[in-house]
Amino acid sequence: MEFFKNTFLRKVLLKNRIAKVLEILIVFIVATLIVSITQIFAGDDPILRQSIVWLANITMLFLVWLGLKIRGQTFKSLGLKFTTSKLKLILLSFVVFFAAIVGFMLGSIVIANITGIPSAADMSGYNYMEGNLPMLVFALVAVFIASSFGEEVIYRGFLITRISEIGNNSKIWSWSAVLVSSIIFGLVHFDWGLMGIGQTFFMGLALGISYIKLNRNLWILVFAHAYMDAILMVQMYLGL
């Protein structure tokens, strides 16, 4: 298509800082609008509300892909490439998984100390899975695509990369990008309550640091995130 061969648009997205900021804003504003508008019709139906979040993530993935396509790039430019052996990738994914778990637990401790009231994140939105095996299988597939894969591409690969590029990939901008992406990652989990925001912020921080330290190998993070999501879904299924 001629649209994807537009050299001016490609040059703007590759070089112009304002264009990069606008791209980030468009991705998140569109997702926010989808969630805000469609949840009015979803009401209190937990399955519909969760499906809307998945839809928003898929839409964000599409917009990220569109920006890459215009640039003449692929998801590999965000780190979705196998640069190490499969065994090493799996081993490193478990290391990142444990780091994310530690971050999640640290978030619980910090929020509990700030509020003075120890409590768990509000996971009532997943109650529809309790004892429902077909729904568990469906949720696992959807979560692996929209959350494990989608969230790592969006919040680590895309967001950290674009913010870093705005600052010419300097060290200070890269680490600032990790912090900003973690804050946004925590805030988008607002429906989990204050505890959930804190937990996912520190989890995002662990994943973001891992992304930088592991030379932006995004597959490692995708696998680590998938382990966490699988544990969460199984817990919801068992009613734990």
C-alpha positions, 0 to 999 in steps of 0.5 A: 500500500502507498500509505506504508511507502510514504517516505515523509511520514516514515522520516517523521516517525523515525526522527521527529521527537514530537511525532514520537510523543504524539504516537504514544499519546494516540496509542493510549488515548485510543485504548482509553476511549475504547475502555471508557465508552464500551464499559458503559454497555458492559455494565457489571458483567465481569466477562464483558468488562474483561473482554473490553480490556483485552480488546483495548490491548489488541487495539494498542498492539495494532497501533504499535504494529502500524507505527512500525510498519510505516517505519519499515520495521517489525516487532524485532526492533522492539526486542521480539527476536531470538538472540540467545539459545532456547534453553538460556531464554527459558532459564532467564525467563525464570530469573525475570519471573522471580524478580517480577514476583519479588517486585509484586510482593514489595509493592504489597509491603509498600502499599500496606505500610503507606495505607496501614491496612494490609489487603490484597488486590481486588481480583473480584473481576475474575470470579467468573472463572472459579470452578469453570474449566472451559472459561479457564482455558479461554481466559488463559489463551486470551490473557497470553495474547492480550496480556503476557504478549501484548502488555510486554510489547506495549509497556516495555518494548514500545513505551520504553523504546519510544521514550528512550528515543525521544532522549536520543537513547541516553542512559538517563532517558532509558531509565526514566522510560523504565520508571514512566512505563512502570507508573503507567503500567500500575495505573492501568490496573486501577480496577485492582484497587490501590494495592493492585496499582502498587503491586503492578508498579513494582512488578513493571519496574522489575520487568522494565529493569530486566528489559534494559539489562537483558539487552531488550530481549522481549521474549524473555519478559513475555515468557516470565509474564506468562508464568505470572498470568498462568498462576493468577488464572489457576488461582482464580479457577481454584478460588484461592 
